[in-house]
């Protein structure tokens, strides 16, 4: 099963995204903080990341830049 990390600070939006992904056969996890989301993405195996732009901790552009330097996985912003 493919794993997707959702980095989104709006909990209702994140839960809606997770519910949609899980209904379509994906395993989805939510992280509400940018810094914690980046750490999770770097330290665990995910097949894709759904990334918000405005986040507490670190913004989505910074996270995207760091993930692109370290990993080869799809990022949806």
N, C-alpha and C positions, 0 to 999 in steps of 0.2 A: 504494500500500500504506500502510495506517495505521501510524503510529509510536507506540510506547508506551515511556515511561521508567519503569523499576522502580527505586525508591529503597528499598533493603532491605539491612541490614547482615549478615543471615544469608545467606551465599553459596549454600548448598544450597537454601534457600527461593526465593531470587532466580532461580537457574538452573531450578528446577521451574516457576516462573511464566513465565519466558522460553520454556522448551520448550513449554509449553501454548499460549502466545500464537502462537509461530511455527508450531506444528502447525495452527493455525486461521487462518493467513493474515496475521498481524500481523508487523511488524518490531519487535523489542523490544531495548532496551538496558538495561544494569544499571549503577547507581551505588551503591557501598557506604557512602558517607559523606553525611551530611545536607547539609553546607555545599556540597560539590561537586555533589550532586544538584540543589540549588536553583539554582546557577549554570548547570548544564547545561539545566535546564528553562526558565530565563529566556532563555538565549542561543541555543537551538536550537528547531526546530519539532517539537512533539509533538502528537499528537491526544488523548492521555490520559496520566495519571500514576498509577501504583500506588505508594502511599506507606505505609511503615511508621511507627509512632508513636515507638518508642524507637530512636534513631539516634545514632551518634557525630557530633559537630560541632554539629548543630542537631536539635531534636526535630521530629517530624512535624507537630505542631500549629502550630509557628512557620512551618514551610515551607508548610503549607497556607494559612495566613493571608497570607503574602507572595505566593504564587501567585494567590490569589483577588483580591488588590489589583491585580495586574499583568496577568494573563492570563485569558482565558475558555476554560478547557478542563476536562474532567471529571477529578476527582481521586477515586480509590478508596483508602480507608484501611482 
